[in-house]
Amino acid sequence: MAWQLAIGVVGGLALVWAALVAALYVAGRRTGDPTTWQDLLRLLPDVIRLLRRLAADPTLPRGVRVRLWLLLGYLLLPVDLVPDFIPVVGYADDAIVVALVLRSVTRRAGPEALDRHWPGTSSGLLVVRRLGRI
């Protein structure tokens, strides 16, 4: 049972990461942004560190931290909206929930908090701001 949970969490994160990389690549080609593949591949670890730092920051509104903890709980629970054993669609619900929470958290936290907690490159921060429409 524990291995299924681990596979579900890793699979959901991998799907979100792949979708994020593809979306950023397409958006960069449209706008002529010089985002490199290295920046895109590094984005997931930077976003995970950003979320960990935002969740631990007591100066942010409580709603930001609550959303992040609820997201972690949702990803860790074995019960999903669509079961993970269904190929592609099973992980898609996790990807959609993660994307919506990330967008909500980045918008609610604000640009100052993102600047303060962002561990990556400035181009990566620009991408996160663009995705959150900040």
HUFENPE-V317975 format. One record per pair of residues at least 6 apart in sequence whose C-alpha atoms are under 6 Angstrom apart, sorted by sequence separation. I is the first residue (numbers start at 1). J is the second residue. If there is no record, write none. Layout:
<<I | J> <I | J>>
This chain:
<<84 | 90> <83 | 90> <84 | 91> <82 | 90> <55 | 65> <21 | 40> <103 | 132> <64 | 105> <9 | 75> <50 | 117> <50 | 118> <46 | 119> <46 | 120> <12 | 91> <16 | 95> <12 | 94> <12 | 95>>
